[in-house]
Structure formats: C-alpha cells, structure tokens
C-alpha cells in the first residue's frame, strides 16, 4: 500500500437525503480513498476541519456496478464510503452549512 497523505483520504462529501438527516446527530458522510483505514480517516477529518473531534468512524466498501454499452458489459470503479460521528463538544463541519 502506498503512503496516503491526509489530504488524499477524503475525496468528496456525500449529499443525499439520508446523509443530510444524519447531520442533526453530527454524522457526516464522505467518499474516501479505497485503501484508507479508519485511523487515517479520523486523522484526515480532524486535520482538514479545524475544531472537530471524531468519536467513531464506520466504513463500507461499495462494489462497482455492472453497466452495459451495446453488447459490451463492464464495471464501474469500486468505492469506499465513511460515516464520521463527531463528539458533542465538537464544531460542525462548515462545508455542509447552508445545504
């Protein structure tokens, strides 16, 4: 496994109805690097967003979807999703503000 820096771990936030409902409980959902582990995800969130403290991290691996173009079948890339639970005294993550 290559050395993954903290700024390479979090790829983008997940904006869905379910992830927005979790924000009231200080749960935030991100797409992360497929080889990142929970410790790296926790460290990346705490470094990228000042004043946040992570309580726990849940991860899930998502398999690529089978797609078809004409007679040819292929697969999309597999991804990894992380749900980050912040502590009660932690600041909110600002990129989700106003959504």
C-alpha positions, 0 to 999 in steps of 0.5 A, a space after each residue: 500500500 502506498 503512503 496516503 497523505 491526509 489530504 488524499 483520504 477524503 475525496 468528496 462529501 456525500 449529499 443525499 437525503 439520508 446523509 443530510 438527516 444524519 447531520 442533526 446527530 453530527 454524522 457526516 458522510 464522505 467518499 474516501 480513498 479505497 485503501 484508507 483505514 479508519 485511523 487515517 480517516 479520523 486523522 484526515 477529518 480532524 486535520 482538514 476541519 479545524 475544531 472537530 473531534 471524531 468519536 467513531 468512524 464506520 466504513 463500507 466498501 461499495 462494489 462497482 456496478 455492472 453497466 452495459 454499452 451495446 453488447 459490451 458489459 463492464 464495471 464501474 470503479 469500486 468505492 469506499 464510503 465513511 460515516 464520521 460521528 463527531 463528539 458533542 463538544 465538537 464544531 460542525 463541519 462548515 462545508 455542509 452549512 447552508 445545504 
